[in-house]
Amino acid sequence: MTISPAQCRAARGLLDMDQAVLAEASRVSRNTIIAFEREQRTPGGNNLLAIRAALEAAGVVFLDENGNGPGVALRKGV
């Protein structure tokens, strides 16, 4: 499943994570994250997967459209 710019912003908000920290954790440039969240461009597949993986490693669960989503939540115990 891919993530949307809104889910990326919401996930960072839940984690109180700024774009620079996400860039470092995902090893994706901050400019790529900024452009993605502003809906100016979609990162390549590997970068998008890296962003998602970094957010999940920090405790975010991405909800798909079949559940209550699309959306984000924090994993229990985080």
C-alpha positions in Angstrom: 0.0 0.0 0.0 1.2 3.5 -0.8 0.8 6.4 1.5 -0.7 9.8 0.8 0.8 13.2 1.5 -1.9 13.7 4.1 -1.0 10.4 5.8 2.6 11.4 5.9 1.9 14.8 7.5 -0.5 13.1 10.0 2.0 10.4 10.9 4.7 13.0 11.6 2.2 15.0 13.7 1.3 11.9 15.8 5.0 11.3 16.4 5.9 15.0 16.9 8.5 14.4 14.2 9.7 17.2 11.9 10.6 16.8 8.3 14.4 16.9 9.0 14.1 13.9 11.4 12.0 12.0 8.9 14.5 12.7 6.2 17.3 11.4 8.3 15.4 8.3 9.5 14.3 7.4 5.9 17.5 8.5 4.2 15.5 10.6 1.8 16.2 14.2 1.2 14.2 16.8 3.1 13.3 18.5 -0.2 11.7 15.2 -1.4 9.6 15.0 1.8 8.6 18.7 1.5 7.5 18.3 -2.1 5.6 15.1 -1.3 3.7 16.6 1.6 2.9 19.8 -0.5 1.6 17.4 -3.2 4.0 18.9 -5.7 5.5 15.4 -6.7 5.4 11.8 -5.6 8.7 10.3 -4.6 10.0 7.3 -6.5 8.9 3.9 -5.2 12.0 3.2 -3.1 11.9 6.6 -1.5 8.2 6.2 -0.7 8.8 2.8 0.8 11.7 4.3 2.9 9.5 7.1 4.2 6.7 4.6 5.1 9.2 2.2 6.8 10.7 5.0 8.9 7.3 6.1 10.1 6.3 2.6 10.9 9.5 1.9 12.7 8.7 5.0 14.9 5.3 3.5 15.8 2.8 4.5 13.1 0.3 2.1 11.7 -1.2 3.1 8.3 -4.8 2.3 7.8 -6.1 1.3 4.4 -9.4 2.3 2.8 -11.0 -1.1 3.7 -10.8 -0.3 7.4 -11.4 3.2 8.8 -9.0 4.9 6.4 -7.1 5.9 4.7 -5.6 7.2 7.9 -2.9 6.7 10.5 -2.7 5.6 14.1 -0.1 5.0 16.7 0.8 1.4 17.5 -0.3 0.4 21.0 2.4 0.9 23.6 4.1 3.7 21.7 
